[in-house]
């Protein structure tokens, strides 16, 4: 996609020092790729936290017959 934007020159220079990119376009593409990857990871972690919280709420009143240490050992040995 072709577009014209006004960028902070100092910020672009600094980004180019950190990047292996040789052009401003490549730096912007790398920055966008990084942003998407970071935000996707944040969403994934938030969803995982939500699932753990929901699971914790579901199992809050459950008492296992065996200790968690025994369960972990058995799980480890079964692999």
Jmol script that loads the backbone (N, CA, C; Angstrom):
load data "model"
ATOM      1  N   UNK A   1       0.845  -1.158   0.000  1.00  0.00           N
ATOM      2  CA  UNK A   1       0.000   0.000   0.000  1.00  0.00           C
ATOM      3  C   UNK A   1       0.903   1.238   0.000  1.00  0.00           C
ATOM      4  N   UNK A   2       0.589   2.130  -0.818  1.00  0.00           N
ATOM      5  CA  UNK A   2       1.374   3.349  -0.925  1.00  0.00           C
ATOM      6  C   UNK A   2       0.679   4.456  -0.152  1.00  0.00           C
ATOM      7  N   UNK A   3       1.448   5.179   0.678  1.00  0.00           N
ATOM      8  CA  UNK A   3       0.864   6.271   1.447  1.00  0.00           C
ATOM      9  C   UNK A   3       1.947   7.288   1.800  1.00  0.00           C
ATOM     10  N   UNK A   4       1.542   8.482   2.077  1.00  0.00           N
ATOM     11  CA  UNK A   4       2.464   9.531   2.520  1.00  0.00           C
ATOM     12  C   UNK A   4       2.144   9.858   3.967  1.00  0.00           C
ATOM     13  N   UNK A   5       3.177   9.848   4.807  1.00  0.00           N
ATOM     14  CA  UNK A   5       2.982  10.187   6.212  1.00  0.00           C
ATOM     15  C   UNK A   5       4.149  11.055   6.678  1.00  0.00           C
ATOM     16  N   UNK A   6       3.898  11.837   7.701  1.00  0.00           N
ATOM     17  CA  UNK A   6       4.941  12.662   8.289  1.00  0.00           C
ATOM     18  C   UNK A   6       5.475  11.911   9.508  1.00  0.00           C
ATOM     19  N   UNK A   7       6.783  11.682   9.524  1.00  0.00           N
ATOM     20  CA  UNK A   7       7.414  10.923  10.603  1.00  0.00           C
ATOM     21  C   UNK A   7       8.376  11.802  11.376  1.00  0.00           C
ATOM     22  N   UNK A   8       8.591  11.457  12.620  1.00  0.00           N
ATOM     23  CA  UNK A   8       9.570  12.128  13.453  1.00  0.00           C
ATOM     24  C   UNK A   8      10.950  11.671  12.981  1.00  0.00           C
ATOM     25  N   UNK A   9      11.735  12.592  12.395  1.00  0.00           N
ATOM     26  CA  UNK A   9      13.027  12.238  11.806  1.00  0.00           C
ATOM     27  C   UNK A   9      13.982  11.620  12.827  1.00  0.00           C
ATOM     28  N   UNK A  10      14.029  12.183  14.024  1.00  0.00           N
ATOM     29  CA  UNK A  10      14.937  11.651  15.045  1.00  0.00           C
ATOM     30  C   UNK A  10      14.547  10.229  15.433  1.00  0.00           C
ATOM     31  N   UNK A  11      13.257   9.980  15.549  1.00  0.00           N
ATOM     32  CA  UNK A  11      12.771   8.652  15.898  1.00  0.00           C
ATOM     33  C   UNK A  11      13.105   7.641  14.788  1.00  0.00           C
ATOM     34  N   UNK A  12      12.954   8.049  13.544  1.00  0.00           N
ATOM     35  CA  UNK A  12      13.284   7.169  12.420  1.00  0.00           C
ATOM     36  C   UNK A  12      14.784   6.874  12.408  1.00  0.00           C
ATOM     37  N   UNK A  13      15.615   7.902  12.642  1.00  0.00           N
ATOM     38  CA  UNK A  13      17.071   7.676  12.684  1.00  0.00           C
ATOM     39  C   UNK A  13      17.437   6.697  13.788  1.00  0.00           C
ATOM     40  N   UNK A  14      16.829   6.875  14.952  1.00  0.00           N
ATOM     41  CA  UNK A  14      17.115   5.966  16.063  1.00  0.00           C
ATOM     42  C   UNK A  14      16.662   4.544  15.737  1.00  0.00           C
ATOM     43  N   UNK A  15      15.490   4.409  15.145  1.00  0.00           N
ATOM     44  CA  UNK A  15      14.987   3.090  14.754  1.00  0.00           C
ATOM     45  C   UNK A  15      15.930   2.439  13.744  1.00  0.00           C
ATOM     46  N   UNK A  16      16.460   3.221  12.828  1.00  0.00           N
ATOM     47  CA  UNK A  16      17.368   2.667  11.818  1.00  0.00           C
ATOM     48  C   UNK A  16      18.685   2.217  12.458  1.00  0.00           C
ATOM     49  N   UNK A  17      19.090   2.851  13.544  1.00  0.00           N
ATOM     50  CA  UNK A  17      20.307   2.404  14.252  1.00  0.00           C
ATOM     51  C   UNK A  17      20.089   1.031  14.879  1.00  0.00           C
ATOM     52  N   UNK A  18      18.877   0.764  15.365  1.00  0.00           N
ATOM     53  CA  UNK A  18      18.573  -0.513  15.999  1.00  0.00           C
ATOM     54  C   UNK A  18      18.242  -1.600  14.983  1.00  0.00           C
ATOM     55  N   UNK A  19      17.876  -1.207  13.807  1.00  0.00           N
ATOM     56  CA  UNK A  19      17.416  -2.147  12.791  1.00  0.00           C
ATOM     57  C   UNK A  19      18.522  -2.435  11.780  1.00  0.00           C
ATOM     58  N   UNK A  20      18.386  -3.564  11.131  1.00  0.00           N
ATOM     59  CA  UNK A  20      19.292  -3.881  10.021  1.00  0.00           C
ATOM     60  C   UNK A  20      18.725  -3.349   8.706  1.00  0.00           C
ATOM     61  N   UNK A  21      17.555  -2.763   8.769  1.00  0.00           N
ATOM     62  CA  UNK A  21      16.897  -2.228   7.580  1.00  0.00           C
ATOM     63  C   UNK A  21      17.702  -1.062   7.012  1.00  0.00           C
ATOM     64  N   UNK A  22      17.718  -0.970   5.712  1.00  0.00           N
ATOM     65  CA  UNK A  22      18.490   0.077   5.038  1.00  0.00           C
ATOM     66  C   UNK A  22      17.627   1.245   4.578  1.00  0.00           C
ATOM     67  N   UNK A  23      16.320   1.056   4.544  1.00  0.00           N
ATOM     68  CA  UNK A  23      15.435   2.120   4.070  1.00  0.00           C
ATOM     69  C   UNK A  23      14.376   2.435   5.125  1.00  0.00           C
ATOM     70  N   UNK A  24      13.802   3.625   5.008  1.00  0.00           N
ATOM     71  CA  UNK A  24      12.732   4.007   5.930  1.00  0.00           C
ATOM     72  C   UNK A  24      11.539   3.077   5.790  1.00  0.00           C
ATOM     73  N   UNK A  25      11.232   2.705   4.574  1.00  0.00           N
ATOM     74  CA  UNK A  25      10.106   1.782   4.348  1.00  0.00           C
ATOM     75  C   UNK A  25      10.332   0.463   5.064  1.00  0.00           C
ATOM     76  N   UNK A  26      11.550  -0.050   5.002  1.00  0.00           N
ATOM     77  CA  UNK A  26      11.862  -1.322   5.662  1.00  0.00           C
ATOM     78  C   UNK A  26      11.769  -1.181   7.176  1.00  0.00           C
ATOM     79  N   UNK A  27      12.202  -0.041   7.701  1.00  0.00           N
ATOM     80  CA  UNK A  27      12.110   0.196   9.153  1.00  0.00           C
ATOM     81  C   UNK A  27      10.651   0.244   9.578  1.00  0.00           C
ATOM     82  N   UNK A  28       9.819   0.925   8.818  1.00  0.00           N
ATOM     83  CA  UNK A  28       8.394   1.022   9.147  1.00  0.00           C
ATOM     84  C   UNK A  28       7.748  -0.361   9.082  1.00  0.00           C
ATOM     85  N   UNK A  29       8.094  -1.148   8.072  1.00  0.00           N
ATOM     86  CA  UNK A  29       7.532  -2.493   7.951  1.00  0.00           C
ATOM     87  C   UNK A  29       7.962  -3.360   9.141  1.00  0.00           C
ATOM     88  N   UNK A  30       9.233  -3.265   9.521  1.00  0.00           N
ATOM     89  CA  UNK A  30       9.722  -4.015  10.675  1.00  0.00           C
ATOM     90  C   UNK A  30       8.997  -3.579  11.949  1.00  0.00           C
ATOM     91  N   UNK A  31       8.798  -2.288  12.100  1.00  0.00           N
ATOM     92  CA  UNK A  31       8.101  -1.766  13.282  1.00  0.00           C
ATOM     93  C   UNK A  31       6.664  -2.266  13.333  1.00  0.00           C
ATOM     94  N   UNK A  32       5.978  -2.261  12.203  1.00  0.00           N
ATOM     95  CA  UNK A  32       4.598  -2.739  12.171  1.00  0.00           C
ATOM     96  C   UNK A  32       4.525  -4.234  12.461  1.00  0.00           C
ATOM     97  N   UNK A  33       5.465  -4.981  11.907  1.00  0.00           N
ATOM     98  CA  UNK A  33       5.514  -6.417  12.151  1.00  0.00           C
ATOM     99  C   UNK A  33       5.737  -6.693  13.636  1.00  0.00           C
ATOM    100  N   UNK A  34       6.639  -5.946  14.239  1.00  0.00           N
ATOM    101  CA  UNK A  34       6.920  -6.106  15.659  1.00  0.00           C
ATOM    102  C   UNK A  34       5.704  -5.736  16.498  1.00  0.00           C
ATOM    103  N   UNK A  35       5.047  -4.646  16.162  1.00  0.00           N
ATOM    104  CA  UNK A  35       3.848  -4.228  16.884  1.00  0.00           C
ATOM    105  C   UNK A  35       2.775  -5.312  16.842  1.00  0.00           C
ATOM    106  N   UNK A  36       2.529  -5.861  15.659  1.00  0.00           N
ATOM    107  CA  UNK A  36       1.505  -6.898  15.510  1.00  0.00           C
ATOM    108  C   UNK A  36       1.880  -8.130  16.336  1.00  0.00           C
ATOM    109  N   UNK A  37       3.142  -8.536  16.282  1.00  0.00           N
ATOM    110  CA  UNK A  37       3.592  -9.710  17.032  1.00  0.00           C
ATOM    111  C   UNK A  37       3.453  -9.486  18.545  1.00  0.00           C
ATOM    112  N   UNK A  38       3.853  -8.318  19.018  1.00  0.00           N
ATOM    113  CA  UNK A  38       3.784  -8.017  20.453  1.00  0.00           C
ATOM    114  C   UNK A  38       2.335  -7.978  20.928  1.00  0.00           C
ATOM    115  N   UNK A  39       1.478  -7.311  20.168  1.00  0.00           N
ATOM    116  CA  UNK A  39       0.073  -7.198  20.587  1.00  0.00           C
ATOM    117  C   UNK A  39      -0.633  -8.555  20.527  1.00  0.00           C
ATOM    118  N   UNK A  40      -0.302  -9.369  19.529  1.00  0.00           N
ATOM    119  CA  UNK A  40      -0.891 -10.711  19.445  1.00  0.00           C
ATOM    120  C   UNK A  40      -0.464 -11.543  20.653  1.00  0.00           C
ATOM    121  N   UNK A  41       0.794 -11.423  21.056  1.00  0.00           N
ATOM    122  CA  UNK A  41       1.287 -12.138  22.229  1.00  0.00           C
ATOM    123  C   UNK A  41       0.587 -11.635  23.490  1.00  0.00           C
ATOM    124  N   UNK A  42       0.372 -10.335  23.597  1.00  0.00           N
ATOM    125  CA  UNK A  42      -0.352  -9.793  24.750  1.00  0.00           C
ATOM    126  C   UNK A  42      -1.765 -10.356  24.826  1.00  0.00           C
ATOM    127  N   UNK A  43      -2.432 -10.436  23.686  1.00  0.00           N
ATOM    128  CA  UNK A  43      -3.789 -10.991  23.653  1.00  0.00           C
ATOM    129  C   UNK A  43      -3.794 -12.460  24.043  1.00  0.00           C
ATOM    130  N   UNK A  44      -2.802 -13.201  23.529  1.00  0.00           N
ATOM    131  CA  UNK A  44      -2.708 -14.620  23.845  1.00  0.00           C
ATOM    132  C   UNK A  44      -2.514 -14.818  25.346  1.00  0.00           C
ATOM    133  N   UNK A  45      -1.640 -14.023  25.941  1.00  0.00           N
ATOM    134  CA  UNK A  45      -1.392 -14.136  27.376  1.00  0.00           C
ATOM    135  C   UNK A  45      -2.616 -13.729  28.192  1.00  0.00           C
ATOM    136  N   UNK A  46      -3.320 -12.704  27.759  1.00  0.00           N
ATOM    137  CA  UNK A  46      -4.534 -12.277  28.458  1.00  0.00           C
ATOM    138  C   UNK A  46      -5.596 -13.377  28.393  1.00  0.00           C
ATOM    139  N   UNK A  47      -5.746 -14.004  27.240  1.00  0.00           N
ATOM    140  CA  UNK A  47      -6.712 -15.092  27.095  1.00  0.00           C
ATOM    141  C   UNK A  47      -6.326 -16.265  27.996  1.00  0.00           C
ATOM    142  N   UNK A  48      -5.026 -16.553  28.074  1.00  0.00           N
ATOM    143  CA  UNK A  48      -4.545 -17.632  28.940  1.00  0.00           C
ATOM    144  C   UNK A  48      -4.837 -17.313  30.405  1.00  0.00           C
ATOM    145  N   UNK A  49      -4.580 -16.064  30.821  1.00  0.00           N
ATOM    146  CA  UNK A  49      -4.885 -15.653  32.195  1.00  0.00           C
ATOM    147  C   UNK A  49      -6.380 -15.802  32.488  1.00  0.00           C
ATOM    148  N   UNK A  50      -7.206 -15.410  31.515  1.00  0.00           N
ATOM    149  CA  UNK A  50      -8.654 -15.520  31.695  1.00  0.00           C
ATOM    150  C   UNK A  50      -9.076 -16.984  31.840  1.00  0.00           C
ATOM    151  N   UNK A  51      -8.482 -17.865  31.015  1.00  0.00           N
ATOM    152  CA  UNK A  51      -8.815 -19.288  31.107  1.00  0.00           C
ATOM    153  C   UNK A  51      -8.374 -19.866  32.454  1.00  0.00           C
ATOM    154  N   UNK A  52      -7.184 -19.470  32.912  1.00  0.00           N
ATOM    155  CA  UNK A  52      -6.711 -19.943  34.220  1.00  0.00           C
ATOM    156  C   UNK A  52      -7.614 -19.464  35.345  1.00  0.00           C
ATOM    157  N   UNK A  53      -8.031 -18.214  35.260  1.00  0.00           N
ATOM    158  CA  UNK A  53      -8.922 -17.657  36.281  1.00  0.00           C
ATOM    159  C   UNK A  53     -10.257 -18.412  36.297  1.00  0.00           C
ATOM    160  N   UNK A  54     -10.809 -18.657  35.103  1.00  0.00           N
ATOM    161  CA  UNK A  54     -12.083 -19.387  35.009  1.00  0.00           C
ATOM    162  C   UNK A  54     -11.924 -20.810  35.545  1.00  0.00           C
ATOM    163  N   UNK A  55     -10.822 -21.455  35.219  1.00  0.00           N
ATOM    164  CA  UNK A  55     -10.575 -22.804  35.714  1.00  0.00           C
ATOM    165  C   UNK A  55     -10.427 -22.801  37.234  1.00  0.00           C
ATOM    166  N   UNK A  56      -9.737 -21.791  37.758  1.00  0.00           N
ATOM    167  CA  UNK A  56      -9.588 -21.665  39.204  1.00  0.00           C
ATOM    168  C   UNK A  56     -10.925 -21.501  39.895  1.00  0.00           C
ATOM    169  N   UNK A  57     -11.816 -20.728  39.271  1.00  0.00           N
ATOM    170  CA  UNK A  57     -13.149 -20.539  39.850  1.00  0.00           C
ATOM    171  C   UNK A  57     -13.960 -21.831  39.812  1.00  0.00           C
ATOM    172  N   UNK A  58     -13.816 -22.583  38.722  1.00  0.00           N
ATOM    173  CA  UNK A  58     -14.558 -23.845  38.597  1.00  0.00           C
ATOM    174  C   UNK A  58     -14.076 -24.878  39.609  1.00  0.00           C
ATOM    175  N   UNK A  59     -12.784 -24.870  39.888  1.00  0.00           N
ATOM    176  CA  UNK A  59     -12.219 -25.895  40.762  1.00  0.00           C
ATOM    177  C   UNK A  59     -11.985 -25.407  42.182  1.00  0.00           C
ATOM    178  N   UNK A  60     -12.494 -24.245  42.527  1.00  0.00           N
ATOM    179  CA  UNK A  60     -12.244 -23.660  43.846  1.00  0.00           C
ATOM    180  C   UNK A  60     -12.727 -24.562  44.980  1.00  0.00           C
ATOM    181  N   UNK A  61     -13.838 -25.224  44.822  1.00  0.00           N
ATOM    182  CA  UNK A  61     -14.383 -26.052  45.890  1.00  0.00           C
ATOM    183  C   UNK A  61     -13.970 -27.510  45.815  1.00  0.00           C
ATOM    184  N   UNK A  62     -13.160 -27.857  44.835  1.00  0.00           N
ATOM    185  CA  UNK A  62     -12.779 -29.253  44.640  1.00  0.00           C
ATOM    186  C   UNK A  62     -11.521 -29.562  45.445  1.00  0.00           C
ATOM    187  N   UNK A  63     -11.564 -30.672  46.158  1.00  0.00           N
ATOM    188  CA  UNK A  63     -10.401 -31.122  46.910  1.00  0.00           C
ATOM    189  C   UNK A  63      -9.917 -32.433  46.304  1.00  0.00           C
ATOM    190  N   UNK A  64      -8.678 -32.477  45.819  1.00  0.00           N
ATOM    191  CA  UNK A  64      -8.185 -33.719  45.217  1.00  0.00           C
ATOM    192  C   UNK A  64      -7.974 -34.801  46.276  1.00  0.00           C
ATOM    193  N   UNK A  65      -8.108 -36.048  45.858  1.00  0.00           N
ATOM    194  CA  UNK A  65      -7.906 -37.173  46.773  1.00  0.00           C
ATOM    195  C   UNK A  65      -6.437 -37.338  47.123  1.00  0.00           C
ATOM    196  N   UNK A  66      -5.580 -36.895  46.205  1.00  0.00           N
ATOM    197  CA  UNK A  66      -4.150 -37.013  46.421  1.00  0.00           C
ATOM    198  C   UNK A  66      -3.535 -35.613  46.417  1.00  0.00           C
ATOM    199  N   UNK A  67      -2.334 -35.518  46.957  1.00  0.00           N
ATOM    200  CA  UNK A  67      -1.675 -34.218  46.980  1.00  0.00           C
ATOM    201  C   UNK A  67      -1.275 -33.810  45.567  1.00  0.00           C
ATOM    202  N   UNK A  68      -1.137 -32.530  45.361  1.00  0.00           N
ATOM    203  CA  UNK A  68      -0.738 -32.039  44.040  1.00  0.00           C
ATOM    204  C   UNK A  68       0.657 -32.540  43.683  1.00  0.00           C
ATOM    205  N   UNK A  69       1.514 -32.709  44.642  1.00  0.00           N
ATOM    206  CA  UNK A  69       2.854 -33.233  44.394  1.00  0.00           C
ATOM    207  C   UNK A  69       2.786 -34.648  43.838  1.00  0.00           C
ATOM    208  N   UNK A  70       1.933 -35.486  44.415  1.00  0.00           N
ATOM    209  CA  UNK A  70       1.757 -36.857  43.926  1.00  0.00           C
ATOM    210  C   UNK A  70       1.207 -36.849  42.504  1.00  0.00           C
ATOM    211  N   UNK A  71       0.238 -35.999  42.248  1.00  0.00           N
ATOM    212  CA  UNK A  71      -0.344 -35.899  40.905  1.00  0.00           C
ATOM    213  C   UNK A  71       0.704 -35.467  39.880  1.00  0.00           C
ATOM    214  N   UNK A  72       1.540 -34.493  40.247  1.00  0.00           N
ATOM    215  CA  UNK A  72       2.590 -34.030  39.340  1.00  0.00           C
ATOM    216  C   UNK A  72       3.617 -35.128  39.066  1.00  0.00           C
ATOM    217  N   UNK A  73       4.012 -35.855  40.124  1.00  0.00           N
ATOM    218  CA  UNK A  73       4.973 -36.956  39.936  1.00  0.00           C
ATOM    219  C   UNK A  73       4.418 -38.013  39.000  1.00  0.00           C
ATOM    220  N   UNK A  74       3.155 -38.399  39.222  1.00  0.00           N
ATOM    221  CA  UNK A  74       2.536 -39.416  38.377  1.00  0.00           C
ATOM    222  C   UNK A  74       2.455 -38.931  36.921  1.00  0.00           C
ATOM    223  N   UNK A  75       2.113 -37.683  36.749  1.00  0.00           N
ATOM    224  CA  UNK A  75       2.046 -37.123  35.393  1.00  0.00           C
ATOM    225  C   UNK A  75       3.417 -37.161  34.735  1.00  0.00           C
ATOM    226  N   UNK A  76       4.440 -36.763  35.472  1.00  0.00           N
ATOM    227  CA  UNK A  76       5.808 -36.744  34.933  1.00  0.00           C
ATOM    228  C   UNK A  76       6.271 -38.156  34.564  1.00  0.00           C
ATOM    229  N   UNK A  77       5.953 -39.126  35.396  1.00  0.00           N
ATOM    230  CA  UNK A  77       6.359 -40.502  35.151  1.00  0.00           C
ATOM    231  C   UNK A  77       5.629 -41.126  33.963  1.00  0.00           C
ATOM    232  N   UNK A  78       4.436 -40.654  33.678  1.00  0.00           N
ATOM    233  CA  UNK A  78       3.660 -41.226  32.574  1.00  0.00           C
ATOM    234  C   UNK A  78       4.142 -40.759  31.196  1.00  0.00           C
ATOM    235  N   UNK A  79       5.021 -39.800  31.182  1.00  0.00           N
ATOM    236  CA  UNK A  79       5.488 -39.277  29.884  1.00  0.00           C
ATOM    237  C   UNK A  79       6.648 -40.029  29.354  1.00  0.00           C
TER     238      UNK A  79
END
end "model"
wireframe off; spacefill off
backbone 0.3
color backbone group
